[in-house]
Structures are given as structure tokens and as C-alpha cells.
Amino acid sequence: GLIDREEDQLLRRCDDYINRIMRRDSSTYTLTVLGVEGFLPGYGVYEGGVVASARAGFARHPGSRSFELSRSNVVALREFVPGNRLYANRGTFYVSRFHLAADESSKLRTLRVDPEKGTVSDHTGNAAYGQSAAQIIDALPLTDLDLTHESRISEDESLRFSMPVEIVGRLRRRCRGGKAFKIGQVEAHHLKGQGIELVNLGETGRVKRKELGHWICSICGAAKTPYAVPAEINHFIQGHKDRCGREPVRLALTAQADVDMIQFHAMENPAKGINIGEALRTAAARVLDMGPEDLQLLVVQKPDDTLDLLLYDPMPGGSGLLDQMLGRWPEIITAARNLLANCPLACEAACYCCLKTFRNQSHHEALDRHKALEYLQALDHTPQSYRDIGPQFEEESAGQGTPSNT
């Protein structure tokens, strides 16, 4: 019989996959693979990572054509999510289906998260280090996905839509080494290839209402926007319950990456870390040749209840921006202090001329340029390197051998 639209999409994806692995192209070129895996600087690498496949788009000539969008894991976790709108090839697209594999990597993991504290840990059945108020949610590793065409890009649309999402994270026991610095009395580590796991908890407004996760079918990978009306979501749930045999639930999305970062230790509270991080990132965008999103920040809580601020470079292999920041640290601090002390709008706490951006709207309540200016006083010193940090490797699984002694 005839196959429906979703099955036809799956058939064409399988055909494309077979054709792609049968030919030699730039995606399997040695330097491309090394760049994608982080062994070489990642700028200029437009393949690898997470791939979104669009099966219909607009071109100059009549008719539709297929194309792919590729992002690194860190960037894809923010962009390739249900509900976000993507603009490409003269059209707008949305995430319709994730490519769930049959191997171990596609299995769900249960996590314990606390969006307010920014903590995440594996769920072991007991509340660890003060996380009794945390929520339990199943997490799905971010995979390649399909995009569905929504409409042409309209000239009447003056602003492009980008869905705000809440992301928390944790460090992994893996890095390629680095250097330890003293900036006045502040301890900071510049780490290369530090392993990090990021968790996308869903649309920011709904996370604040404790509605965590994205509507994703864990059997076929179909996704639904969180902005859909309740009747549409109920139809989505019932349809996949009948077809796939399991009712879709809200799932978090996770991604792991090795990134370069500056780790500021022992923040007193999350608000202090957010204010310092946003001030440094905004100042670096003015001093260095970088965009405001070229560096990302995250406040993580460690098992000993201490808070660390992570200012990390999402580009595979690093772009060198963090090295430039440390080399031009006095200029960065001066630019940050000038910005905070002389806001063009002379705002009371923070505005879009100083610290606020669309991406950090989940932290708008914590931003305060006066407090940020006070915090930067302690960082107004030249960074002094005092020791090297050795590489660290984590064991993914137990070996076959037995220990030689107790």
C-alpha cells in the first residue's frame, strides 16, 4: 500500500545515508575528522557534530531541494530543539524528528536536576548533596535530526524568533591539561579539552513553572513544539501511544563535548558567577575580534557544594579567544569597568545596553551592573601562572583484568 509522509521521510533518509557512505567526500577527509573531534581548531569546519536534514527548501530555481545544517554539539543543543525556528535557504524550518539509533548511545538516562541551583547528577534513588528539592527527568542524547519546512521567510518579519532554553551542566573527569592562575586572591584554571556534559531542560518560561523537558517520542523520535495548544499535544501523545506502543513523555536533551575553558573557583553564590561571567564576556566582545556568543558561561555546583564559574569556548579544538583574554586581561577589565560604570541608559540594575541579552534572559533577575563592578575589583590584577595541570582521563568501563594487589 501507500506509505504516509513520515514513512516516506524515513525511506528517503535511509537512501541518502546509503548513498553518502558509498562515496568519498569532504566529511571523511582526515583534516575534517580531526577538526570535528577537537584535535585541530574547529573554525572552517562545517561538517560533523550534529546534522539537521531538511528535505524541502527554496532555491532560485523552481522546485524543492534537500540540504543539511551542521552544528557542534554545544551549539546544536541550544538551536536544534523542538519549538525553535531555524532560518535557512530562504525558508523557516522546525525540528520534527530525531534519528534514534538502536545502539547503547540512544538509551535514556535518568537524571536529577535542580534548575534554580543549576545542578545535575545521575539519579541513584537518593538525594545527593542537598538536592532533595531536585526533579527527576529522563534524558536523551542529542542525535542527528530531520527538519520540516514551515514557510518562506517573509519580508514582514523584522525580527527572527529564537526560543530561550534553560541549560545546566557538569564537569567530567577528563581534560588535556592546562595551567593554574592566581588573579589577585581568585583561583582560576585555564583548561584545554575539558570534558563537559550539558543538559537542555526545555523552554525557559516552562522550566520556571517546573515543566521540564521536550515532548519527544522515545520510540520513533518524533518531536512536538512546547508552544502547541493542549489539544494538539494530546493528539500527539495519543497518536504515538497507538502507533509506537508507548506514550511520549517530556525528555531532556544532553550533549557531551571537550571544550577549552577558564574555571573560576569558589563563587559565593550563582548571582556572583553570572554577573562576573556576563561582564567579562561582554567586555571581551568589545576588545577582541569576537561575537557575544563566541564564549559561553555556566555556573556549576560541585559535590562539595562549592560553585564554580565556567567561561568556555564552544568551538571544537578551541578558537584561541581564552588565550587572548588572559594575555590582554588588563584591557578586558578596563573595558568591563567602563561599560558597567557608564551605562548609556544609566539603568538602575541592568539593561540591554550593558549586561542583558536575549540569550541570558533566564538570569535577568540576577544581573546587576553595580554588583558586577564591585566583583570585578577583585579581578583587577594581572593573572599569574604558578603551576601546570596534568591531563586527566576517565575510565569509560571496567577492564577485563584483575588488580594485582589490594
Disulfide bonds with the S-S distance in Angstrom:
none
